[in-house]
Amino acid sequence: MIVPLLAVAAMLGIKVFLVKGNPLRAFASSCVTIVSVVFTGVIGLFPNLIPSSLDAAHSLTIFRV
Protein backbone atom coordinates (compact mmCIF):
# COMPACT_ATOMS: atom_id res chain seq x y z
CA MET A 1 0.00 0.00 0.00
CA ILE A 2 3.01 2.32 0.24
CA VAL A 3 3.46 2.80 -3.51
CA PRO A 4 -0.20 3.69 -4.27
CA LEU A 5 -0.23 6.09 -1.32
CA LEU A 6 2.94 7.68 -2.65
CA ALA A 7 1.20 8.17 -6.00
CA VAL A 8 -1.75 9.88 -4.32
CA ALA A 9 0.52 12.10 -2.22
CA ALA A 10 2.54 13.08 -5.29
CA MET A 11 -0.67 13.88 -7.17
CA LEU A 12 -1.74 16.18 -4.35
CA GLY A 13 1.74 17.66 -4.42
CA ILE A 14 1.23 18.72 -8.03
CA LYS A 15 -1.69 20.94 -7.03
CA VAL A 16 0.09 22.32 -3.97
CA PHE A 17 3.24 23.22 -5.89
CA LEU A 18 1.29 24.83 -8.72
CA VAL A 19 -0.68 26.98 -6.26
CA LYS A 20 2.59 28.03 -4.58
CA GLY A 21 4.02 28.97 -7.98
CA ASN A 22 6.73 26.34 -8.17
CA PRO A 23 6.32 24.59 -11.54
CA LEU A 24 9.61 22.67 -11.34
CA ARG A 25 8.56 20.88 -8.15
CA ALA A 26 5.11 20.29 -9.65
CA PHE A 27 6.78 18.65 -12.65
CA ALA A 28 8.91 16.47 -10.36
CA SER A 29 5.80 15.50 -8.43
CA SER A 30 4.11 14.61 -11.72
CA CYS A 31 7.05 12.37 -12.60
CA VAL A 32 6.82 10.64 -9.22
CA THR A 33 3.09 10.10 -9.80
CA ILE A 34 3.65 8.45 -13.18
CA VAL A 35 6.46 6.21 -11.93
CA SER A 36 4.45 5.19 -8.85
CA VAL A 37 1.37 4.27 -10.88
CA VAL A 38 3.42 2.18 -13.31
CA PHE A 39 5.29 0.53 -10.44
CA THR A 40 1.95 -0.30 -8.77
CA GLY A 41 0.99 -2.26 -11.88
CA VAL A 42 4.31 -4.10 -11.88
CA ILE A 43 3.88 -5.01 -8.23
CA GLY A 44 0.39 -6.30 -8.99
CA LEU A 45 1.77 -8.71 -11.59
CA PHE A 46 4.46 -10.13 -9.28
CA PRO A 47 5.85 -12.83 -9.81
CA ASN A 48 4.35 -13.22 -13.30
CA LEU A 49 5.72 -10.53 -15.57
CA ILE A 50 3.65 -11.71 -18.53
CA PRO A 51 0.85 -14.11 -17.53
CA SER A 52 -0.10 -16.79 -20.06
CA SER A 53 -3.76 -17.16 -21.03
CA LEU A 54 -3.22 -20.79 -22.06
CA ASP A 55 -1.52 -22.29 -19.03
CA ALA A 56 0.01 -20.80 -15.90
CA ALA A 57 3.11 -22.93 -16.45
CA HIS A 58 3.89 -20.95 -19.61
CA SER A 59 3.88 -17.54 -17.93
CA LEU A 60 7.03 -15.42 -17.98
CA THR A 61 8.16 -15.02 -14.37
CA ILE A 62 11.04 -13.29 -12.60
CA PHE A 63 12.34 -16.60 -11.28
CA ARG A 64 14.82 -18.78 -13.13
CA VAL A 65 13.75 -22.34 -13.88
N, C-alpha and C positions, 0 to 999 in steps of 0.2 A: 504493500500500500504506500510505500515511501515514494516511489517514482510517480504514480498518478497524482499524489498530493503535491509533489514538486512541480508537476506540470500546471496544476491549478494555481499554485502560488506564483509561478512565473507569469501566468496569464494575467493575474491580478496586478503583478508588477508592471506589466506593459501599460496599463491604464494609469497607475500611480506615477510612473516616470514621465508619461506624456503630459499629465496634468502639471507636474512640477517643471516641465520644460526641458527635460533631459532626453533627447531622442536617441542618443548613443546607448544609454542604459536600457531604454525601451527596446531597441533593436537587439541588444544582448539578451534581454529577457524573452524576446520573441524566439530567438535561436534556442534558448534553453527549453522553451515550451515545445518546439518542434522535435528536438532531440528526445525529450522525455516521453512524448506521445509515441514516437517510433519505438523507443526502447521498451515501452509498456507492451506493445504488440509483440516484440521479440521475446520478452519474458513470458507472455501468455502462450507462446508456442513451445517453450522449453519442455522437454529435450528434443522434440521433433522440429527441425528447422523447416523442412518441407514434408508435411504429412501426405501419405499416399492414400488415394481414394479406393484403391483396389484391395490392399492388404497392409495392415500396420507393420508387418515385417519388412516391407519395401520402403518405408519412410526414411528420409535422410535425417540422421540424428547427429548430435555433437560428439557422440561416443564412437570410439574406434571398435571395430568388430574383431 
